[in-house]
Amino acid sequence: NVVVASESRDVATLVARYVSDGSTLRAYVSDDVNGIEVSGAVKNVLAIASGALDGLGFGNNARAALVCRGLAELTRLAVAAGSNGRAMAGLAGVGDLMLTCSSSLSRNFTVGSKLAGGMTLEEIQ
């Protein structure tokens, strides 16, 4: 699933229909462009921090606290940037956070874990 954001709901709906295949990919529509953009950037920072927690041996409770507080701060930042804040409760907000902050398949989570393990960015690349 993905989110198509545009200030024009008509444009977003048209694009969403075009990219949705009806069986494996569904595109949702949002007019909260600022919220989607801020969420897409900040979730990467939180995923690196979550990976670092993992690499340092902290457990799931620490990750849950990071993601929960991170979502609150992400929402405040998005609202300050002009978002209505609703996107943070959907796929682009909490959905992306859950995935990127808990999966070893997430590049940013993996970077955080390896940094906490003592590797440099140059060694990770």
Beta strands, then each sheet from edge to edge (+ up, - down):
strand 1: 2-5
strand 2: 27-30
sheet 1: 1+ 2+
end
